[in-house]
Amino acid sequence: MKFPIAIEPGDANHAFGVVVPDLPGCFSAGDTLDEAVDNAKEAIELWLETVIDDNGVIPESSSISDLQANPEFKGWVWAVITVDISELSDKAERVNITIPARVLRRIDAAAKEAGESRSGYIVRRALAA
């Protein structure tokens, strides 16, 4: 999914401010334009994760030309951030993987010691990495 971002130009004394007009309350900043864009992507992902966790609705993206018509953003720079919503979903998927038997024994032993299922253990460790 693509989200337009409005970037308020910075200078030697001020950071670049970023607003995501389609996501209320979603904003970020950066000391450089590149950093502002990177930080905006992180802010969008966190905003979306919160909405998904709360069973909320993700709004549709507006067109940049419609957003540029808003006088609040006069003189701001525009960019588009792409986020793969499927990577943020907690919907469980059944997968078939091949693992060497000795590695599987280690996973099972570690999962048992942690009091978790094999799948739960693998997911927790992957998220920690």
C-alpha positions as a Python dict, from the first residue, in 0.01 Angstrom:
ca = {
    (1, 'M'): (0, 0, 0),
    (2, 'K'): (126, 347, -85),
    (3, 'F'): (105, 647, 148),
    (4, 'P'): (181, 1003, 38),
    (5, 'I'): (390, 1200, 285),
    (6, 'A'): (427, 1576, 315),
    (7, 'I'): (776, 1692, 410),
    (8, 'E'): (826, 2035, 559),
    (9, 'P'): (1166, 2154, 440),
    (10, 'G'): (1434, 2182, 704),
    (11, 'D'): (1747, 2392, 721),
    (12, 'A'): (2074, 2409, 914),
    (13, 'N'): (1883, 2475, 1237),
    (14, 'H'): (1560, 2279, 1186),
    (15, 'A'): (1480, 1917, 1107),
    (16, 'F'): (1267, 1809, 812),
    (17, 'G'): (916, 1750, 946),
    (18, 'V'): (698, 1476, 798),
    (19, 'V'): (321, 1436, 810),
    (20, 'V'): (121, 1142, 673),
    (21, 'P'): (-209, 1314, 588),
    (22, 'D'): (-406, 990, 542),
    (23, 'L'): (-305, 852, 884),
    (24, 'P'): (-428, 1086, 1160),
    (25, 'G'): (-156, 1160, 1413),
    (26, 'C'): (117, 992, 1211),
    (27, 'F'): (421, 1215, 1181),
    (28, 'S'): (799, 1200, 1193),
    (29, 'A'): (1113, 1405, 1129),
    (30, 'G'): (1476, 1375, 1029),
    (31, 'D'): (1789, 1586, 1017),
    (32, 'T'): (1823, 1514, 644),
    (33, 'L'): (1564, 1455, 375),
    (34, 'D'): (1671, 1090, 343),
    (35, 'E'): (1649, 1039, 719),
    (36, 'A'): (1305, 1204, 725),
    (37, 'V'): (1177, 964, 458),
    (38, 'D'): (1325, 660, 638),
    (39, 'N'): (1175, 771, 968),
    (40, 'A'): (838, 829, 800),
    (41, 'K'): (832, 468, 679),
    (42, 'E'): (896, 348, 1035),
    (43, 'A'): (624, 580, 1171),
    (44, 'I'): (374, 451, 913),
    (45, 'E'): (453, 88, 995),
    (46, 'L'): (408, 153, 1369),
    (47, 'W'): (83, 341, 1307),
    (48, 'L'): (-48, 55, 1093),
    (49, 'E'): (58, -211, 1347),
    (50, 'T'): (-136, -27, 1616),
    (51, 'V'): (-448, -4, 1401),
    (52, 'I'): (-421, -372, 1305),
    (53, 'D'): (-372, -472, 1672),
    (54, 'D'): (-682, -269, 1765),
    (55, 'N'): (-886, -427, 1481),
    (56, 'G'): (-918, -83, 1324),
    (57, 'V'): (-960, 14, 962),
    (58, 'I'): (-669, 123, 746),
    (59, 'P'): (-776, 427, 545),
    (60, 'E'): (-743, 443, 169),
    (61, 'S'): (-463, 659, 35),
    (62, 'S'): (-537, 996, -116),
    (63, 'S'): (-382, 1121, -436),
    (64, 'I'): (-91, 1358, -395),
    (65, 'S'): (-262, 1615, -619),
    (66, 'D'): (-566, 1620, -388),
    (67, 'L'): (-343, 1661, -83),
    (68, 'Q'): (-134, 1934, -248),
    (69, 'A'): (-451, 2141, -281),
    (70, 'N'): (-457, 2178, 98),
    (71, 'P'): (-308, 2521, 179),
    (72, 'E'): (-163, 2376, 502),
    (73, 'F'): (101, 2200, 289),
    (74, 'K'): (195, 2492, 62),
    (75, 'G'): (568, 2472, -15),
    (76, 'W'): (610, 2122, 128),
    (77, 'V'): (785, 1842, -61),
    (78, 'W'): (590, 1526, -145),
    (79, 'A'): (698, 1162, -154),
    (80, 'V'): (530, 823, -145),
    (81, 'I'): (610, 547, 103),
    (82, 'T'): (524, 188, 12),
    (83, 'V'): (442, -53, 293),
    (84, 'D'): (362, -422, 250),
    (85, 'I'): (57, -461, 475),
    (86, 'S'): (87, -841, 462),
    (87, 'E'): (413, -817, 657),
    (88, 'L'): (224, -649, 941),
    (89, 'S'): (-59, -902, 959),
    (90, 'D'): (-73, -1147, 1247),
    (91, 'K'): (-285, -1393, 1053),
    (92, 'A'): (-131, -1736, 1102),
    (93, 'E'): (-19, -1927, 795),
    (94, 'R'): (57, -2294, 775),
    (95, 'V'): (391, -2357, 605),
    (96, 'N'): (585, -2664, 511),
    (97, 'I'): (960, -2634, 565),
    (98, 'T'): (1252, -2874, 559),
    (99, 'I'): (1492, -2872, 855),
    (100, 'P'): (1774, -3115, 930),
    (101, 'A'): (1666, -3364, 1198),
    (102, 'R'): (1939, -3261, 1444),
    (103, 'V'): (1833, -2894, 1416),
    (104, 'L'): (1469, -2989, 1466),
    (105, 'R'): (1565, -3181, 1783),
    (106, 'R'): (1742, -2870, 1912),
    (107, 'I'): (1442, -2652, 1834),
    (108, 'D'): (1205, -2895, 2005),
    (109, 'A'): (1428, -2917, 2315),
    (110, 'A'): (1458, -2538, 2338),
    (111, 'A'): (1083, -2494, 2284),
    (112, 'K'): (1005, -2749, 2555),
    (113, 'E'): (1246, -2578, 2795),
    (114, 'A'): (1080, -2243, 2721),
    (115, 'G'): (734, -2396, 2767),
    (116, 'E'): (636, -2313, 2410),
    (117, 'S'): (518, -2496, 2103),
    (118, 'R'): (765, -2549, 1821),
    (119, 'S'): (589, -2285, 1608),
    (120, 'G'): (565, -2037, 1893),
    (121, 'Y'): (933, -2078, 1973),
    (122, 'I'): (1042, -2029, 1612),
    (123, 'V'): (823, -1720, 1573),
    (124, 'R'): (945, -1563, 1898),
    (125, 'R'): (1310, -1620, 1809),
    (126, 'A'): (1262, -1490, 1455),
    (127, 'L'): (1095, -1174, 1583),
    (128, 'A'): (1376, -1124, 1835),
    (129, 'A'): (1632, -1145, 1554),
}
